[in-house]
Amino acid sequence: MATGALMKARGCRRWTLTLLIAATASVPGCRHAKVGPPSVRFIDVTDAAGIARATATYDATVGDFDGDGRLDVYVGNHGTGAVLLRNLGDGRFADVLATSGIDPGGDQHGTGWTDYDNDGRLDLFVSLGAWRGEGRTKTNRLYHGEGDGKFRDVVQAAGVVDPLGRSRAVAWLDYDRDGWLDLVIANFATPNRLYRNRHDGTFEDVSEATGIAALSATRVAWADYDGDGWPDVIFSGTPSGMRLLHNDGGVRFTDVTDSTGLAAHQGSIAGMAFGDYDNDGTLDLYVSLGVDFSDVVLERPDHTVSFAFFAKDEPAGFDFEAGDNAAGIDVTLYENGNPAKAEEIHCGAASPASHAFHCDPPAAVAVATPAAGFTLWRDPTAAPRCLGCAPAFLWHLRWSGAGDHHQTGILGGAVRPTAVGLRPQSARGGTLFRGVSGRFVKESPKGLTHDANGQGVQWADVNDDGWLDLYVVDSGVDGAGGRNRLFLNDGRGGFVVADASGATPESGAGRGASAHFFDFDGDGRLDLLLTNGWGAPPFDRGPYRLLRNATNGGHWLDVELEGIRSNRPGLGARVELDACGAHQMRYHNGGASYFSQSVVPPHFGLGRCNVVNLLRVTWPSGTVQELHDVGTDQRLHVREDAR
């Protein structure tokens, strides 16, 4: 009977779509329809919430760590001191990290709330880098939730240290469906890891046995893309680009990138997000195209030039003029994020005492060949560079030297730079793949085009109209963060750009990294947390942004899951509903993002519909649970039926 009700609802939905969802459509059993997305409005409440910071950070993780029913935030930051932001319930957050037992320091990358021991309290995993792969060991962190906001690092006993892994992204999933969450770590330039939960507080490294260790990667996402009940994993930033791994019954993962149609659409893929954007009951996939680092030389209004580039086989850098021919140039230089060594810097033929110095015109005499490291010099005579321009000295900055070198710096008193031997960033964008019978088909929907240097991406119904919208983080370039994009789903296969929504503030000098949608104030609208600031020093400082969703949207339903035979947070559950003739589906992966994973309840927008006819939860254990005539505008707690 339930299956018949579901099919009837789907048929009603298809009829409505056939009529192009006309505002005046009258369909038996359907009580609402829509034409285009309603407008949205976000308000910046960062200062009022008490979380204003500008720091180096990659990503955040969202979850109710203290069990008070309000969603909290952990931000690892990147060697600049983490924060644990407890939601006070009055629109404000308080940093309670100092009393939590969590170590604020270290080269923190990805983070993830979880409940790995099924005790009802959230635990926290923090991944750390490994000294740029220099062979020195490091230790990841696994914090067990002790209650009362206290945590204890149990990583050594648990066995998830991964001492040589250059750890980046984190994913918690029950890959073998035994009711306990396992841990996937995407490791840059080192083998990825899969740790199987032994149910006793310890983990077994099954990376080799399952095939996960065959790849290295920087980002990971997961979902059951083919609907067979087993969670699959997708990596980006591997030596072979994006790779989709099919879960073969909880025993091994098989690379199916080629057979699923994804291999033909590669590139510099950064962010990845699964979601059913067309409400056909099958997961779709959006990937953002972006680069972690690029060559860039920027002229600023205050007569400064900032730059970032990788070492090349030949000397590379840029030429420029001095704003004041007689004053010289103030210079600050970095190599691989650290102050450049004085012995590798030359102002003309002389070496300054430190990485921050003033290069005088008389000292910056011409040199025949740039020395190893940084060399700064000027031509001996001034000449006009344009018709009618006053004569000016042409200056030059070059880096010469082989190896893994990322150069950054700021030059004061410099104007009109011209790159030499550098490769500037080109437009990137992203790609939407529609899921069709276990394969992915590239789509080019109307309105979904952009040139962002994409990083984190998220699907979320921001206006509660029953259709998933798309958010893309634009990381820009070092020294000039980008402006994110929000695309509203029009319900007819296309999207509408929402630049005026207030949801896409500029990221300042820090580069954009991640976006997290969650209802922090409990009003049923998905609010937005942005982290900015990742990149190469000194351009790795950016602000947090907390944007409150003030959209006059429709009805809604949050579904908070409690697994019994399944893992406690219910990660891996498939949640479907039929309401007013429309069908929606969410796959509960907690809210995987850029480097991190959260534990946020699946959210459904319902438009004008004020009752859910049928809610179906297919748990990871295989249990199927149905609820009928569910009221809206609530967070519904669903406990798994273990009978």
C-alpha positions as CSV (number, residue, x, y, z in Angstrom):
1,M,0.0,0.0,0.0
2,A,2.8,2.4,0.8
3,T,4.5,1.7,-2.5
4,G,1.2,2.5,-4.3
5,A,0.9,5.8,-2.5
6,L,4.5,6.6,-3.4
7,M,3.9,5.9,-7.1
8,K,0.6,7.9,-7.1
9,A,2.5,10.8,-5.7
10,R,5.3,10.5,-8.3
11,G,2.7,10.3,-11.1
12,C,1.0,13.5,-9.8
13,R,4.4,15.2,-9.8
14,R,5.0,14.2,-13.4
15,W,1.6,15.5,-14.4
16,T,2.4,18.9,-12.8
17,L,5.7,19.1,-14.6
18,T,4.0,18.3,-17.9
19,L,1.9,21.4,-17.4
20,L,5.1,23.4,-16.8
21,I,3.9,23.8,-13.3
22,A,1.6,26.6,-14.2
23,A,0.4,28.8,-11.4
24,T,-3.2,28.0,-12.2
25,A,-2.7,24.3,-12.7
26,S,-5.3,22.1,-11.0
27,V,-4.2,18.5,-10.5
28,P,-6.2,16.0,-8.5
29,G,-4.4,15.3,-5.2
30,C,-1.9,18.1,-5.8
31,R,-2.3,21.2,-3.6
32,H,0.5,23.4,-4.8
33,A,2.7,24.1,-7.7
34,K,5.4,26.6,-8.5
35,V,6.7,28.8,-11.2
36,G,10.4,29.8,-10.8
37,P,12.2,30.2,-7.5
38,P,11.0,32.8,-4.9
39,S,13.6,35.5,-4.1
40,V,16.0,34.9,-1.2
41,R,17.6,37.1,1.4
42,F,20.5,36.6,3.7
43,I,21.7,39.0,6.4
44,D,25.3,39.0,7.7
45,V,25.2,38.4,11.4
46,T,28.8,37.5,11.9
47,D,29.5,40.3,14.4
48,A,26.3,39.9,16.3
49,A,26.9,36.2,16.6
50,G,30.3,36.8,18.2
51,I,32.3,34.8,15.7
52,A,34.0,37.5,13.7
53,R,37.6,36.4,12.9
54,A,40.0,36.8,10.0
55,T,42.5,33.9,10.1
56,A,44.0,31.1,8.1
57,T,41.5,28.3,7.8
58,Y,40.4,25.5,5.5
59,D,37.0,24.2,6.6
60,A,34.5,23.8,9.4
61,T,32.4,21.0,10.8
62,V,28.8,21.4,12.2
63,G,27.1,19.3,14.8
64,D,25.3,19.4,18.2
65,F,28.3,18.3,20.3
66,D,26.7,19.1,23.7
67,G,23.3,17.5,22.9
68,D,21.2,20.6,23.6
69,G,19.4,20.5,20.3
70,R,21.3,23.4,18.8
71,L,24.0,23.0,16.1
72,D,27.5,24.0,17.1
73,V,30.7,24.6,15.0
74,Y,34.3,23.6,15.1
75,V,36.8,25.3,12.9
76,G,40.3,23.9,12.9
77,N,42.1,26.9,11.3
78,H,45.5,26.3,9.8
79,G,48.2,26.6,12.5
80,T,46.5,29.7,13.9
81,G,44.4,28.3,16.7
82,A,41.1,26.4,16.5
83,V,37.8,27.5,17.8
84,L,34.9,25.5,19.3
85,L,31.8,27.6,18.9
86,R,28.9,26.6,21.1
87,N,25.5,27.8,20.0
88,L,23.9,29.7,22.9
89,G,20.4,29.7,21.4
90,D,20.0,33.4,21.3
91,G,21.8,34.1,18.0
92,R,25.2,34.1,19.6
93,F,28.1,31.6,19.8
94,A,30.7,31.3,22.5
95,D,34.2,29.9,22.0
96,V,34.5,27.1,24.6
97,L,37.6,25.4,23.2
98,A,39.8,26.4,26.2
99,T,37.8,24.2,28.5
100,S,37.1,21.4,26.0
101,G,40.3,19.4,26.1
102,I,40.9,20.0,22.3
103,D,44.3,21.0,21.2
104,P,44.0,24.3,19.3
105,G,47.3,24.1,17.4
106,G,48.8,22.2,14.6
107,D,48.6,22.0,10.8
108,Q,44.9,21.3,10.8
109,H,43.1,20.5,7.6
110,G,39.9,18.4,7.5
111,T,37.6,17.8,10.5
112,G,34.5,15.8,11.1
113,W,32.0,15.3,13.9
114,T,30.9,11.7,14.3
115,D,29.7,9.2,16.9
116,Y,32.1,6.4,16.3
117,D,31.2,4.4,19.4
118,N,27.4,4.8,19.2
119,D,27.1,6.3,22.8
120,G,25.0,9.2,21.7
121,R,27.7,11.8,22.1
122,L,29.5,13.4,19.2
123,D,33.2,12.7,18.8
124,L,35.6,14.8,16.6
125,F,38.3,13.8,14.2
126,V,41.0,16.3,13.1
127,S,43.4,15.6,10.2
128,L,46.9,17.1,10.2
129,G,49.5,17.6,7.5
130,A,52.8,15.8,7.6
131,W,55.5,18.5,7.2
132,R,55.2,18.8,3.4
133,G,56.1,15.1,3.0
134,E,59.6,15.5,4.4
135,G,59.4,12.1,6.2
136,R,58.8,13.5,9.6
137,T,55.9,11.9,11.4
138,K,52.7,13.5,12.7
139,T,49.7,12.4,14.6
140,N,46.1,12.9,13.7
141,R,43.6,13.5,16.5
142,L,40.5,11.6,17.5
143,Y,38.6,13.3,20.4
144,H,36.1,11.1,22.3
145,G,33.1,13.1,23.6
146,E,33.1,12.6,27.4
147,G,29.9,14.7,28.0
148,D,29.5,18.2,29.5
149,G,31.5,19.6,26.5
150,K,34.7,17.7,27.4
151,F,36.8,15.7,25.0
152,R,39.7,13.3,25.3
153,D,42.2,12.5,22.6
154,V,42.2,8.7,22.0
155,V,43.9,8.6,18.6
156,Q,46.8,6.4,19.8
157,A,44.6,3.8,21.4
158,A,42.1,3.9,18.5
159,G,44.9,3.4,15.9
160,V,44.1,6.1,13.4
161,V,47.3,8.1,13.7
162,D,48.4,7.7,10.1
163,P,51.9,9.1,10.9
164,L,53.2,9.8,7.4
165,G,49.9,10.7,5.7
166,R,49.6,14.2,4.4
167,S,46.0,14.2,5.6
168,R,43.4,16.6,4.0
169,A,39.7,15.6,3.7
170,V,37.7,13.5,6.2
171,A,34.7,11.2,5.7
172,W,32.8,9.1,8.3
173,L,30.7,6.4,6.7
174,D,29.6,2.8,7.5
175,Y,31.1,1.2,4.4
176,D,30.4,-2.4,5.5
177,R,27.0,-1.6,7.0
178,D,27.7,-3.3,10.3
179,G,26.2,-0.4,12.4
180,W,29.5,1.3,13.2
181,L,31.0,4.3,11.4
182,D,34.4,3.8,9.7
183,L,36.9,6.5,8.7
184,V,38.2,7.6,5.3
185,I,41.1,10.0,5.0
186,A,42.1,11.6,1.7
187,N,45.9,12.0,1.8
188,F,47.7,14.4,-0.5
189,A,50.6,12.7,-2.3
190,T,50.4,9.7,0.1
191,P,48.1,6.7,0.2
192,N,44.5,7.3,1.2
193,R,43.3,5.5,4.3
194,L,40.2,3.5,5.3
195,Y,40.0,2.5,9.0
196,R,37.3,-0.1,9.8
197,N,35.6,0.3,13.2
198,R,36.1,-2.8,15.4
199,H,33.2,-1.8,17.8
200,D,35.6,-1.7,20.8
201,G,37.0,1.8,20.4
202,T,39.7,0.7,18.0
203,F,40.1,0.7,14.2
204,E,41.7,-1.7,11.7
205,D,43.6,-0.3,8.7
206,V,41.9,-2.0,5.7
207,S,43.2,0.5,3.2
208,E,45.1,-2.0,1.1
209,A,42.6,-4.8,1.4
210,T,39.7,-2.6,0.2
211,G,41.7,-0.8,-2.6
212,I,41.4,2.6,-1.0
213,A,45.2,2.9,-0.6
214,A,45.7,2.7,-4.4
215,L,45.0,6.4,-4.6
216,S,46.1,9.6,-3.0
217,A,43.7,12.6,-3.0
218,T,42.9,15.9,-1.5
219,R,39.1,15.8,-1.3
220,V,36.5,13.1,-0.7
221,A,32.7,12.9,-0.9
222,W,30.4,9.9,-0.6
223,A,26.9,8.6,-1.3
224,D,25.1,5.6,-2.6
225,Y,25.0,6.9,-6.2
226,D,23.5,3.7,-7.7
227,G,20.9,3.0,-5.0
228,D,22.2,-0.5,-4.1
229,G,22.4,0.3,-0.4
230,W,26.2,0.5,-0.2
231,P,27.9,3.8,0.3
232,D,30.3,4.7,-2.5
233,V,33.3,7.1,-2.4
234,I,34.5,9.7,-4.8
235,F,37.9,11.4,-4.6
236,S,39.4,14.4,-6.4
237,G,42.9,15.7,-6.5
238,T,44.3,12.2,-7.3
239,P,47.1,11.7,-9.8
240,S,44.4,10.5,-12.3
241,G,41.9,13.3,-11.5
242,M,38.5,12.6,-10.1
243,R,37.8,8.9,-9.4
244,L,34.6,7.2,-8.4
245,L,34.9,4.0,-6.3
246,H,32.0,1.6,-6.2
247,N,31.4,-0.2,-2.9
248,D,31.3,-4.0,-3.7
249,G,29.2,-5.2,-0.8
250,G,31.4,-3.8,2.0
251,V,34.4,-5.9,0.9
252,R,36.3,-3.9,-1.7
253,F,36.0,-0.7,-3.7
254,T,36.3,-0.8,-7.5
255,D,37.2,2.2,-9.7
256,V,34.1,2.7,-12.0
257,T,35.0,6.2,-13.2
258,D,35.2,5.0,-16.8
259,S,32.1,2.9,-16.9
260,T,29.9,5.5,-15.2
261,G,30.7,8.2,-17.8
262,L,32.8,10.5,-15.5
263,A,36.2,9.8,-17.1
264,A,35.5,11.9,-20.2
265,H,34.8,15.0,-18.1
266,Q,38.0,15.6,-16.1
267,G,39.9,18.7,-15.3
268,S,41.2,20.4,-12.1
269,I,38.2,19.2,-10.0
270,A,38.0,20.6,-6.4
271,G,34.6,20.4,-4.7
272,M,32.1,17.6,-5.2
273,A,28.5,17.3,-3.9
274,F,25.7,14.7,-4.4
275,G,22.1,15.8,-4.4
276,D,18.8,15.0,-6.2
277,Y,18.4,18.4,-8.0
278,D,15.6,17.3,-10.3
279,N,13.5,15.3,-7.7
280,D,13.6,12.1,-9.8
281,G,14.7,10.0,-6.8
282,T,18.3,9.5,-8.2
283,L,21.4,11.2,-6.9
284,D,23.0,13.8,-9.2
285,L,26.6,15.1,-8.9
286,Y,28.0,18.6,-9.2
287,V,31.8,19.2,-9.3
288,S,33.6,22.5,-9.2
289,L,36.6,23.2,-11.3
290,G,39.4,25.0,-9.5
291,V,43.0,25.2,-8.7
292,D,44.7,25.3,-5.3
293,F,47.4,27.6,-6.4
294,S,47.9,29.7,-9.5
295,D,50.3,32.3,-10.9
296,V,49.1,35.8,-10.1
297,V,50.5,39.3,-10.1
298,L,48.1,42.0,-8.8
299,E,48.4,45.7,-8.8
300,R,46.6,47.5,-5.9
301,P,45.3,51.1,-5.7
302,D,47.8,51.9,-2.9
303,H,50.8,51.5,-5.3
304,T,51.6,47.9,-4.0
305,V,52.0,44.8,-6.1
306,S,51.3,41.3,-4.6
307,F,52.3,38.1,-6.3
308,A,52.2,34.3,-6.1
309,F,53.7,31.8,-8.4
310,F,55.4,28.4,-8.6
311,A,59.0,28.0,-9.6
312,K,59.6,27.3,-13.2
313,D,62.4,25.7,-15.2
314,E,63.5,29.1,-16.3
315,P,63.7,32.3,-14.3
316,A,60.1,33.7,-13.9
317,G,58.6,36.7,-12.2
318,F,57.5,40.1,-13.5
319,D,58.6,43.6,-14.6
320,F,57.2,46.8,-13.1
321,E,57.8,50.5,-12.6
322,A,58.4,52.4,-9.4
323,G,55.7,54.8,-8.4
324,D,58.4,57.2,-7.3
325,N,61.6,56.8,-9.3
326,A,63.8,58.1,-6.5
327,A,62.2,56.3,-3.5
328,G,62.9,52.6,-4.3
329,I,60.8,49.6,-3.4
330,D,59.8,48.1,-0.1
331,V,59.9,44.3,-0.4
332,T,58.6,41.4,1.6
333,L,59.3,37.9,0.2
334,Y,58.1,34.4,1.1
335,E,59.1,30.9,-0.1
336,N,56.8,28.0,0.6
337,G,54.8,30.1,3.1
338,N,57.9,30.9,5.2
339,P,60.0,34.1,5.2
340,A,62.5,33.8,2.3
341,K,66.1,33.2,3.4
342,A,68.2,36.3,3.3
343,E,71.0,34.5,1.5
344,E,68.6,33.7,-1.4
345,I,67.6,37.4,-1.9
346,H,69.5,39.9,-4.0
347,C,68.8,43.6,-4.5
348,G,71.0,44.1,-7.5
349,A,74.3,42.4,-6.5
350,A,73.8,43.0,-2.7
351,S,71.9,40.7,-0.2
352,P,69.6,42.3,2.4
353,A,69.6,41.2,6.0
354,S,66.1,39.7,6.0
355,H,63.1,38.8,3.9
356,A,61.6,42.3,4.5
357,F,63.8,45.1,3.2
358,H,64.0,48.3,1.2
359,C,65.7,48.1,-2.2
360,D,67.3,51.5,-3.1
361,P,67.6,52.6,-6.7
362,P,71.3,53.1,-6.5
363,A,71.8,49.6,-5.1
364,A,69.5,47.9,-7.7
365,V,72.0,48.1,-10.5
366,A,71.4,46.0,-13.5
367,V,72.6,42.3,-13.4
368,A,73.4,40.1,-16.3
369,T,71.9,36.9,-15.0
370,P,69.5,36.5,-12.0
371,A,71.2,34.7,-9.1
372,A,69.7,31.6,-7.5
373,G,66.7,32.6,-5.4
374,F,65.0,36.0,-5.6
375,T,66.7,38.8,-7.6
376,L,65.4,42.4,-7.8
377,W,67.0,45.0,-10.1
378,R,66.4,47.9,-12.3
379,D,67.5,49.1,-15.7
380,P,70.4,51.7,-15.6
381,T,68.4,54.3,-17.6
382,A,64.9,55.5,-17.5
383,A,62.7,55.5,-20.6
384,P,59.0,56.2,-21.3
385,R,56.9,53.1,-21.6
386,C,54.1,54.7,-23.4
387,L,53.5,57.7,-25.7
388,G,53.4,60.8,-23.6
389,C,54.5,59.0,-20.4
390,A,57.3,60.5,-18.3
391,P,60.5,58.5,-18.3
392,A,60.6,55.8,-15.6
393,F,63.0,53.0,-14.6
394,L,61.9,49.5,-15.5
395,W,62.4,47.2,-12.5
396,H,62.5,43.4,-12.6
397,L,61.8,40.6,-10.1
398,R,62.8,37.0,-10.9
399,W,63.0,33.7,-9.1
400,S,65.6,31.2,-10.3
401,G,65.9,27.7,-8.9
402,A,64.6,24.2,-9.3
403,G,62.5,22.3,-6.8
404,D,59.1,22.6,-5.1
405,H,59.1,26.3,-4.5
406,H,56.0,28.5,-4.1
407,Q,56.9,32.1,-4.1
408,T,54.8,35.0,-2.7
409,G,55.4,38.5,-1.7
410,I,54.4,42.2,-1.6
411,L,56.2,45.1,-3.2
412,G,55.4,48.6,-1.9
413,G,55.9,51.5,-4.3
414,A,55.5,49.3,-7.4
415,V,53.0,50.0,-10.3
416,R,52.1,48.6,-13.7
417,P,53.4,45.0,-13.3
418,T,53.8,42.7,-16.4
419,A,54.1,39.0,-15.8
420,V,57.1,37.2,-17.3
421,G,57.1,33.4,-17.7
422,L,54.0,33.0,-15.6
423,R,50.8,31.1,-16.3
424,P,47.8,33.2,-15.1
425,Q,44.6,31.4,-14.0
426,S,42.0,30.8,-16.7
427,A,38.2,30.6,-16.1
428,R,37.2,27.4,-14.4
429,G,33.5,26.9,-13.6
430,G,32.0,23.5,-12.9
431,T,30.0,20.6,-14.3
432,L,26.6,19.1,-13.5
433,F,26.1,15.3,-13.9
434,R,22.6,13.9,-13.8
435,G,22.3,10.4,-12.4
436,V,20.7,7.9,-14.8
437,S,20.6,4.2,-13.9
438,G,24.0,4.0,-12.3
439,R,25.7,6.3,-14.8
440,F,26.2,10.0,-15.0
441,V,25.2,12.2,-17.9
442,K,26.7,15.7,-18.3
443,E,24.0,18.4,-18.2
444,S,24.2,22.0,-19.3
445,P,21.1,23.5,-17.7
446,K,20.0,27.1,-18.4
447,G,21.5,29.6,-16.0
448,L,24.2,27.3,-14.5
449,T,27.3,28.9,-15.9
450,H,30.1,30.7,-14.1
451,D,33.8,31.3,-14.1
452,A,34.6,30.8,-10.5
453,N,37.8,29.2,-9.3
454,G,35.6,26.7,-7.6
455,Q,36.3,25.0,-4.3
456,G,33.5,23.8,-1.9
457,V,30.1,23.2,-3.3
458,Q,26.8,22.4,-1.6
459,W,23.2,21.5,-2.5
460,A,20.6,23.1,-0.2
461,D,17.0,24.2,-0.5
462,V,17.6,27.8,0.6
463,N,14.0,29.1,-0.1
464,D,12.1,26.0,1.1
465,D,10.3,25.6,-2.2
466,G,11.0,21.9,-2.5
467,W,14.0,22.1,-5.0
468,L,17.7,21.9,-4.2
469,D,19.7,25.0,-5.0
470,L,23.4,25.1,-5.7
471,Y,26.1,27.1,-3.9
472,V,29.7,27.3,-5.3
473,V,32.6,28.8,-3.4
474,D,35.0,30.9,-5.5
475,S,38.4,30.9,-4.0
476,G,39.8,33.6,-6.3
477,V,43.5,33.8,-6.3
478,D,46.2,34.5,-3.6
479,G,45.8,38.1,-2.5
480,A,42.3,38.5,-3.9
481,G,39.5,36.2,-2.8
482,G,36.6,35.6,-5.1
483,R,32.8,36.1,-4.8
484,N,30.8,33.0,-4.4
485,R,27.8,32.0,-6.5
486,L,24.2,31.0,-5.5
487,F,22.1,29.3,-8.2
488,L,18.4,29.0,-7.4
489,N,16.6,25.9,-8.9
490,D,13.7,27.0,-11.0
491,G,12.0,23.6,-10.8
492,R,12.0,23.3,-14.5
493,G,15.5,22.0,-15.0
494,G,17.2,25.4,-15.0
495,F,18.8,27.8,-12.5
496,V,18.6,31.5,-11.7
497,V,21.6,33.4,-10.4
498,A,21.0,35.1,-7.0
499,D,23.9,37.6,-6.7
500,A,21.6,40.1,-5.0
501,S,20.6,37.7,-2.3
502,G,23.3,38.7,0.3
503,A,24.5,35.1,0.3
504,T,27.6,35.8,-1.8
505,P,29.8,38.3,0.0
506,E,33.3,38.9,-1.1
507,S,35.9,36.9,0.8
508,G,38.4,39.7,1.3
509,A,42.1,39.1,0.8
510,G,41.7,35.5,2.1
511,R,40.6,32.9,-0.4
512,G,37.2,31.2,-0.1
513,A,37.2,27.5,1.0
514,S,33.9,26.1,2.3
515,A,30.2,26.6,2.7
516,H,28.0,25.0,5.3
517,F,24.2,25.3,5.4
518,F,22.5,24.6,8.7
519,D,19.6,26.2,10.7
520,F,21.5,27.7,13.6
521,D,18.6,29.7,15.0
522,G,15.9,27.0,14.7
523,D,13.5,29.0,12.4
524,G,13.4,26.4,9.7
525,R,15.5,28.3,7.2
526,L,19.0,27.1,6.2
527,D,21.6,29.6,7.3
528,L,25.1,29.8,5.8
529,L,28.5,29.6,7.4
530,L,31.5,30.5,5.1
531,T,35.2,30.0,5.9
532,N,37.7,32.0,4.0
533,G,41.5,32.4,4.3
534,W,43.2,29.3,2.9
535,G,46.1,30.0,0.5
536,A,49.8,30.8,0.6
537,P,51.1,33.2,3.3
538,P,50.8,36.1,3.6
539,F,47.5,35.9,1.8
540,D,46.0,33.2,4.0
541,R,43.9,35.4,6.3
542,G,40.2,35.7,5.6
543,P,37.0,36.3,7.5
544,Y,34.3,33.9,8.8
545,R,30.9,34.8,7.5
546,L,27.6,33.8,9.2
547,L,24.7,34.7,7.1
548,R,21.2,34.4,8.5
549,N,18.5,33.2,6.1
550,A,15.7,35.8,6.2
551,T,13.9,34.5,3.2
552,N,10.1,34.5,3.3
553,G,10.1,30.9,2.3
554,G,7.7,28.0,2.6
555,H,7.0,25.2,5.0
556,W,9.8,22.8,6.0
557,L,10.8,19.6,7.7
558,D,14.1,18.5,9.3
559,V,14.5,14.8,10.0
560,E,16.8,14.0,12.9
561,L,17.8,10.3,12.8
562,E,18.7,8.0,15.6
563,G,20.0,4.6,14.5
564,I,19.7,1.5,16.6
565,R,20.8,-1.4,14.3
566,S,22.4,1.3,12.1
567,N,25.1,3.8,13.3
568,R,23.7,6.2,15.8
569,P,23.6,9.3,13.6
570,G,22.0,7.3,10.8
571,L,24.6,8.3,8.2
572,G,24.0,6.5,5.0
573,A,20.2,6.6,5.3
574,R,18.0,7.4,2.4
575,V,15.1,9.7,3.4
576,E,12.2,10.2,1.0
577,L,8.9,12.0,1.3
578,D,5.7,12.6,-0.6
579,A,3.9,15.8,0.0
580,C,1.1,17.5,-1.9
581,G,1.9,15.4,-5.0
582,A,5.7,16.1,-5.0
583,H,8.4,13.6,-4.2
584,Q,11.8,14.5,-2.7
585,M,14.8,12.5,-1.6
586,R,17.8,13.3,0.6
587,Y,20.8,11.0,1.1
588,H,22.1,11.6,4.6
589,N,25.9,11.9,4.4
590,G,25.9,14.6,7.2
591,G,26.8,17.5,4.9
592,A,30.1,16.6,3.3
593,S,31.9,19.7,2.2
594,Y,35.4,20.8,1.1
595,F,37.7,19.1,3.6
596,S,35.2,18.2,6.3
597,Q,32.0,16.4,7.2
598,S,29.2,17.5,9.5
599,V,26.3,15.8,11.3
600,V,23.3,18.0,10.2
601,P,19.8,16.7,9.8
602,P,18.4,16.3,6.3
603,H,16.3,19.3,5.4
604,F,13.2,19.4,3.2
605,G,11.5,22.6,1.9
606,L,7.8,22.1,1.2
607,G,6.6,25.3,-0.3
608,R,2.8,25.8,0.5
609,C,2.3,22.2,1.6
610,N,1.6,21.9,5.3
611,V,1.5,18.1,5.6
612,V,3.8,15.2,4.5
613,N,1.6,12.4,3.3
614,L,4.4,9.8,3.5
615,L,7.9,9.9,5.0
616,R,10.1,6.9,4.3
617,V,13.5,6.2,5.8
618,T,15.6,3.4,4.4
619,W,18.3,2.8,7.1
620,P,21.8,1.6,6.4
621,S,20.8,-1.7,8.2
622,G,18.2,-2.2,5.5
623,T,15.2,-1.4,7.7
624,V,12.5,0.5,6.0
625,Q,10.4,2.8,8.2
626,E,7.3,4.7,7.1
627,L,5.4,7.5,8.7
628,H,2.1,9.0,7.4
629,D,0.5,12.4,7.7
630,V,3.5,14.1,9.3
631,G,3.2,17.7,10.4
632,T,5.5,20.3,8.9
633,D,7.6,23.2,10.4
634,Q,9.4,20.9,12.9
635,R,12.5,18.9,13.5
636,L,11.2,15.4,13.5
637,H,13.1,12.9,15.5
638,V,13.0,9.4,13.9
639,R,14.3,6.4,15.9
640,E,15.1,3.3,14.0
641,D,12.6,0.5,14.4
642,A,14.9,-2.4,15.5
643,R,12.2,-5.1,15.6
